[in-house]
Amino acid sequence: MNRITKMLIAVSLPALLLANISLAAETGSALKNDSMRFEPFSDAKLTGSFTRGESLEIIKKQGAWLQVKTKKSAGWVRLLSVKRGASSSTGNQTSGVLAAASGRAGTGQVVSTTGIRGLSEQDLKAAKFNETEVKTLESYTLSADQGKQFATAGKLKTIAFANLKAPQGDAK
């Protein structure tokens, strides 16, 4: 198994295994002032707003969106606008923003990609190995030649970064 396949498995496996886990009755707090929408789309009708630090009830997660409820209204908001877990009146407000930017927001301090962001530490610990899903992921693996053909068909061009060295064993 090549490095890229292993990396894809490591990043994607928890999301595939835990895709149907609900976030019902979870609490959170607003990382910034934001608007809530009727549907999980950036062009959907506005249903309300909240201010930084306000307590939120997380009802549901869909992709990169959370359905939340405040004391005044409910709606959908981008995942990155909410810090999961109980809000704390102590501590530095900047730390919450920095935690969101670093991927360490949430109760478990679990670093994850956007694809699996929003899973709690307990969700990740409860994940079980699923050989069928791993094989499905491996079936998406392409050879270097197939990748080059795809890039050529899409008229993509190579860009060299002088400060990055090619990994040993990889051809240019």
LINFENSUL-V117720 format. One record per pair of residues at least 24 apart in sequence whose C-alpha atoms are under 7 Angstrom apart, sorted by the first residue. I is the first residue (numbers start at 1). J is the second residue. Records with the same first field share a line. If there is no record, write none. Layout:
# LINFENSUL-V117720
I=J ; J
This chain:
# LINFENSUL-V117720
5=138 ; 141
9=134 ; 137
14=124 ; 127
15=115 ; 116
17=127
18=127
22=60
23=58 ; 59 ; 60 ; 61
24=58 ; 59 ; 60
25=57 ; 58 ; 59
26=57 ; 58
27=56 ; 57 ; 58 ; 84 ; 85 ; 86
28=55 ; 56 ; 57 ; 58 ; 82 ; 83 ; 84 ; 85 ; 86 ; 87
29=53 ; 54 ; 55 ; 56 ; 82 ; 83 ; 84 ; 87
30=54 ; 55 ; 81 ; 82 ; 83
31=81 ; 82 ; 83 ; 96 ; 97
32=81
35=77
36=75 ; 76 ; 77
37=75 ; 76 ; 77
38=75 ; 76
39=76
40=65 ; 76 ; 77
47=74 ; 75
48=73 ; 74
55=87
